[in-house]
Amino acid sequence: MLCEKVEHYTPSDKEVYMNQRQLQYFRERLLMELEDLNMVTAHHRAGVQSIGTSDPGDLSFFETKMAMQLTKLNHYHKKLKQVMLALERIDEGNFGYCLLSGNRIGLNRLEVLPWATLAVETQEMLERSPHPTPCPDYRFNFSNQYNGLSAAEICIKNFSYEKNKTILSGDIGTTCV
């Protein structure tokens, strides 16, 4: 049912950015992703529960298999959290905008990564940053002391790497917990 609605519409730059139709489109995409992730995590959870042996010779094999299953399960749980946070951003009215700079994330990026939290410019600056897992202390705190800097540069300048550690995990491939 959701697939039919999503298949017949593609967001366009010719429309008003993040209009109701685009928001509904991304909500449906995220709900489908959530459904898929729930099925996959249930499968991996069952796989973890079924691993077992009474043979000491096979113990190493089963421990390795268990570790792999738990790693996959952890990955899917993190992705599940990112999808749920994206759905919350739709409800709050700030979906599609960079959490650090406030700039548009862009339809092309959201098509590929609907749970994205950062605009491409901000993402690239973070990847060049000396800290691999930056976590913002605050957002949109601009003042005259930053004349000439872009919004993304200002946000990066204001990072506190020890606080608010969950915002960026979906974009930079690492998790701040």
Residue pairs with C-beta under 8 A, 6 or more apart in sequence:
2 28
2 31
2 32
3 32
5 24
5 25
5 28
6 25
6 28
6 29
6 32
9 21
9 25
11 21
11 22
11 25
11 26
11 107
11 110
11 111
12 107
13 107
15 21
15 22
17 96
17 104
17 107
18 95
18 96
18 97
22 96
22 107
23 90
23 95
23 96
26 86
26 90
26 95
26 96
26 110
26 114
27 87
27 90
29 114
30 83
30 86
30 87
30 90
30 114
30 115
31 87
33 83
33 114
33 115
34 80
34 83
34 84
34 87
37 76
37 79
37 80
37 83
38 80
40 76
41 73
41 76
41 77
41 80
44 69
44 72
44 73
44 76
45 73
47 69
48 66
48 69
48 70
48 73
51 62
51 65
51 66
51 69
52 62
53 59
53 61
53 62
78 169
78 175
79 115
79 170
81 166
82 115
82 169
82 170
83 114
83 115
85 115
85 117
85 170
86 95
86 114
86 115
89 95
96 104
96 105
96 110
97 103
97 104
97 105
98 104
98 105
98 117
98 118
98 119
98 122
98 152
99 117
99 118
99 136
99 139
99 167
99 168
100 118
100 122
100 136
100 139
100 151
100 152
100 155
100 156
101 119
101 121
101 122
101 140
101 150
101 151
101 152
101 154
101 155
102 139
102 140
102 151
103 119
103 121
103 122
103 151
103 152
104 119
105 116
105 117
105 118
105 119
105 120
106 119
106 120
109 116
109 119
109 120
110 116
113 170
113 171
115 170
116 170
116 171
117 167
117 168
117 170
117 171
118 126
118 168
118 171
119 152
121 150
121 152
122 152
122 155
122 156
123 171
123 172
125 152
125 153
125 156
126 134
126 156
126 168
126 171
126 172
127 172
129 156
129 159
131 159
131 161
132 172
132 174
133 161
133 165
133 168
133 172
133 174
133 175
133 176
134 156
134 159
134 161
134 168
134 172
135 159
135 160
135 161
135 162
135 163
135 164
135 165
135 166
135 167
135 168
135 176
136 155
136 158
136 159
136 160
136 163
136 164
136 167
136 168
137 158
137 159
137 160
137 163
137 164
138 158
138 160
139 155
140 155
141 158
142 151
142 154
146 153
146 154
146 157
149 157
165 176
165 177
166 175
166 176
166 177
167 176
168 176
169 175
169 176
